Amino acid sequence: MKLSVVIPSFYPAVVYGGPIFTSLHTVEELAKLGIEIRVSTTNANMTKRLDIEPNVWHKQNDHLFVKYYNEIIVNKLSFALLLALWKDVKDADIVHVQGLFSYPVPIALIYSKLFKKRILLTPHGTLGQWCLSSGSRFKLLWLKCLIKPFNSKTIWHATAEMEKMEILSVFPDAKVKVIANGIQIREFQNFNALTQNDFTKKFVNKALDTEKVIVSMGRLQKKKGFDILIDSFVKVLKQYPDVKLFIAGQDEGEKEDLQTQIEKLDLEEKAFLIGQISGQDKVDFFANADLFVLSSHNENFGIVYAESLAAGTPIIASKNTPWSEVEEADCGKWVNNSIDETANAILDMLKKDRELMRVNAKRLAEKYDWINIAVQFKEVFKKIINEK
């Protein structure tokens, strides 16, 4: 099987957050299953370009190759991709297009239709109501003119039943396959045990008296609802005056407002924005916390929730995410992302047995191991190729 993956940005463009790692691990695991994969992407890295030779195939392993088309205008235009992508698509058995509101997507769809290729389209959560109402006012026009004409020849990929319903609300006759995102479970099993004082020294370079540690992680943008979390945290402090909140993530326009919010609420020694972390620091960040909370306005999956569970830390997820199962698994809460409901959920979770939560969280996370997810993708690809 020959698979062409067309995606606007790809690893090591980690500035774009979770989806970059999702796409990387998907193709890595599929390559291990013997699928021949060519990833066609750009050298976009937010406001600059990746320091990688463009327009040539880079061999990752015997079955995986990546080509970074050079962008003339970052995030806006690549003549090289426009003129040469057809060659990548023509040689494939199936084309997996990822993203939605980015120019490589309609280009890939046009070439796929031209060469009569089967298409799997992954929107990465961009059809949620919050996402559609945010950003460019031309999103609905984009969908009508550049995506809808290809809908009858496209199989959509949703990461949860919630996202499937979002897709169907926009394209009622869409064919949708549900496959969850995954994580590398093994990467979160070994952590450095830290005392609460060690934790504060490591991440904010201060020795602070700490009763409980609450963490959150994500790009600092409005979608993630960090302002709701901070306001909820104020209510938690009334019962746990020595609890600390640590928010990790790269700034995407919200850091200044969040820091101002922290200062106005007099939380400078209670709540901290610690920037982006990765690798072992990220594992230690999750594993040594008492609770992970993210009051997001929309997530088609939310890889950070799964990573926290894999590290053994219970979570609180908003009902704008597909994580209702944490309640049945007794390793978290699934609540409306309001201040009061988030605060009450935090208070409930902080009373629970931490070690029992660790066991329950790890048990639930096992189902999302990339090994299992890749097998599901391979079966879907086979079915799509064999469909008449």
N, C-alpha and C positions, 0 to 999 in steps of 0.2 A: 504494500500500500504506500502510495506517495501522497504526502500531505503538504499543502501550501498553507502557511499561516500568515495572514496579512494583518498587521497591527501598527498603529501610529507610532508607538514608542516601545522599546524593549530593553531588557537588562543590558548594560548597567545603569540605565536611566532611572535610578531608584528614587529620584526626587518626586516621581509621580505616585509613590506609595505602594499600597498593597497589590493593585492589579499588575504591577510589573513583576512581582514575585510569583503571583498566580500564573501568569503566562509562562514565565521561566520554568517553574516546576512542572507545569502541564506538559510542555514539550520534552523536558528532560526525561520524565517518566515514560512518556509515549515512545521515545527513542529507545529506551531500555526494552520495550516490548517489540522492537524490530521494525517500527514504522519509519520510513524515510521522510524526513521533515526538512523543509526549507522555510525559514522565517524571513519574510520580507517586511522591513520596517524602515524607520528614518533615524537620523542621528540627532533628533531633537532631545534636548535635556532641559526642559522648561524655558529658560531665557537664553540658553547657549547650546552649542553642539557637543556631542560626545567626542572625545579624543580617540576616535577609531577610524581607520582607513575606510572611506565610504565606497559604495557601489561595487564591492567585491564580496565574494562568499567567504565567511570566516568559519572554519571547521571547529565545532565544539566537541564532537566525537564522530564515530563512524557513521552515525545515522542522522546527525543534526548539524545544519549549516544555517548561518545568519548573515543577511545582507542589510547593511545600514545605508539606505539611499540618502544622498546629501540633500539637505534643504537649502534652497536659495534664501527663503525667508523662514526663520525658525517657527515651527508650528503652523505654518501657513501654506508653504509651497515647495515641492520638490519636482523639478523638471525631470530628473533622472528616474524617479518613481513613475511619473506620469507616462514616460516614454518606454520604460523597460519592464514594468510590472507584468505586462501581458506574457512575457516569456516565462516568468515564474509560475503563473497561473496555468498556462498551456500545458506544462509538463506534469501537472498534478492529477490525481484521481479525485480529490476532494479539496475544497478551499474553506479554511476556517477563518472567517473575518471577525476581528475583535474590535470593539468600540462602536460608536454610532455617529457622533457629531464631530467627525474629523474627516478631512478631505480624502485620505487613502481609502475610506470605506466605500463611497460610491464608485471610485475608480476600480476597486477590486470587484465590486458587484457587476459593473459593466463588462469587464474582461471575462469574468466567470460565466456570464450569460452568453457572451460572444462565442466562447469555446465550449459551451454546454456542460459546464462543470457543476457538480453538486455543491451546495453552499450550506455551511453551518455558521450562523451569525450570533455572536455573543455581545449583547449590549452593555454588559458590566453595570447594570443597575441604572442606566440613564433614562429609563422610561417610567421611573417612579414619579408620582405627581409632584413631589417637592422639587425633583430635578428638572422636570419639564417647565415648571413655573419660575425657575431660577436661571440666571444667565441670559443668553441671547433670546430676544423676542422672536427670532426667526426659526426656532426649533421645530414648530409645527409645520412650517412651510418646508423646511429641510426634509422632514419625514414624508410629507405628501409628495414632494417632487423627486427626491433622490433615494428614498428607501422603499416606499409603497410600490413603485413599478416592478420591483424585484421580489415582492413578498410571496407570490405564488410559486416561485422557484427556490424559496429559501426555507430551511429548517432553523428555527430559533433555539438558542440555548439559554435556559434559565437556571440559576443556581439554587432556586427554592420555589415552592408552590406560590409564594407571595409574588416573586418576580414573574412567574408565569402569568398570573392574573394581571399584572401591570402590562405585560406585552399584549395580552388579549384585549385589554381595555382600549388599546390604541389600534391594534390590528386584529379584529375579532375572528378572522378566518386563518390566523397564523397557525402553523404547525410548530409545536414547542416540545422540546425534550428537556427534562430536568436532571441536571447533574450538579451536585454541590461542588464548591471549591474545596481545596484540600490544604493540608499543611504537612511539613516534614516532622512527624511526631518525634523522631529520634533526636532532633535538634533541641528539643525542649525538656529532655529528661535529666540532663546533668547540669546542676546549678551550684553556685557557691552560696552556701547558707550564710546569711547576714543577720546580725542583730539589728534591731531597729535603729540604734545609733550608727551602726556601720552603714546601714542603708542611706541615711540622711547624709553622712559624710561622703559616700560614694557619688550620690546624684546631685547634691546641692552644696557639697563641701562645707557642711555645717553639722556640728553635733547637737541634735535637738532632742528634747524629751518627747518621746513619741509613744502613744498608747496603741494606736492602730495605724496601718498604712493603707490608703486607698490610692489606686493608680488608674490612669487613663492614657490612651495613646491614639494618635491619628493626626493627620495634617490639620494645622490650625486654620480651619475655614468654617464658615457659618453652618454648613451641612452637618458638622459633627456635634453641634449642640453643647459645646463646652461651657457656654454661658449658663445654660440650665444646670449643668453639673455643679458649677461654682456656687450658684444660688442655693442649690440643694445642700451643698456642703455646709453652708452657714447654719442650717437647721440641725444638721448632724452634730455640730460642735456643741450644741446645747446639752446633749447627753454624753458626748465624748469630747471633752474640751482639749484633749491632747492628741487627737487624731490629726494626721497630716495627709494632704492631697498632692500628688505629683502627676503632672500632665506632660507626656513626652510627645514630640512631633515637630516637624518642620513647619515654619511659618508660611501660610498662604494667604496673608492679608488680615488675619485676625489677632495676631499676637499683641499688638498695641492695645486694642480694645479689651482683650482679656486681662492684660496686665493692669490697665486702668480700673477694670472691674474689681480685681483683687485688691488694689490699693484703696478704692472707695469703701470696700467692705472691711478694711483693716485686717487683711489676711496675709500680709507680707511674710509672716513667720509661720503660716499655716498651709498655704497653697503655693505651688511652685511650677513654673513653666521651665522645663529642663532641656528643651531642644530635642533634636533627633538622636536616637540611640539605635544601635544595631548589634548583631553578633551576640557574644556572651553577655554583654551588658543588658541587652534586651531580655534574654532568658532570665537573668538574675532579677531584673526589674519586675517581671511577671511573678516569678516563683516565690519571691520573698514578701509579696504584698498580701494583705488580708482579703482584698477585694478589688476587682476590676470593674469600672463603670464607664459606659459610653452612651450618652443620651442622644444618639444620632437622629436626624430628621429623616434619613433614608439610607439603607444599606441593602444591596441585593444579597449579600452574604456577610461581610464584615470579618475579614480574616483575623483581625486582632482579638475578636471574641474567641475564636478557635485556638489561637496561640496561647491566650491566657489559660484556657481550659487544659491544653496540653501540658502547660507548666504546672498545673495543679491548683490554679487559683479560680475561685467561683466568679461569676460575672453578673452584672445587671445590664440588660439590653433593653432598648426601647421597642415598643410594638411596631415601629417602622422598620424593623429588622426581622429575619426569619428564625429567631432563636427562642421560640416558645418552649422547645423541648427541655430547656435547662430546668424548668420547674418540675417536670415529671422526673427528671434525673436527679433532682435535689442537689443542684450545684449552681443555682442562680435564680434570678427573678426576671420576668418579662413584663414590663410596665409601660404605661403611657409616658412620654418624655415631658411630663410636667414637673415643676419644682417639687410639689408636695409628694407625688407618687414616687419620684426618684428618691427623695429624702427618706420616706417611710421604708422603701425597699432596702436602702443602705442600712438603716437601723435594724431591720429584721435580719439581714445577712450577717451583720457584725456580731450578732448574738449566737450564731450557729457554731457548731464544733468545727474548728479549722481543719483538723486532720481528716475528718470524715468528708469535708468538702473537697479536700485534695484528692482523695480516692475517687469520689464520684465524678469530679471534673475530668480526671485523666481517663476514666472509663468511657465517658461520653465522647471525648476527643478522638479516641481510637478509630471511630468510624470514618473520620475525615483524613486518614492517612493517604498521602498522594498515591501510594501503590494501588489502593483500592479505587481511587477516583480515576486513575489512568486506564484501568481495565474497563470501567464503565464507558469512558470516552471511545476506546477502541471498538467496543461493541456497537456503539451508536454510529461511528463512522462506517463500519461494515454494513449496517442496515441501510444507511443513507445511500451508499454506493450501489447496493443491490436493488434499491427501489426503482420501479419503472415509472 
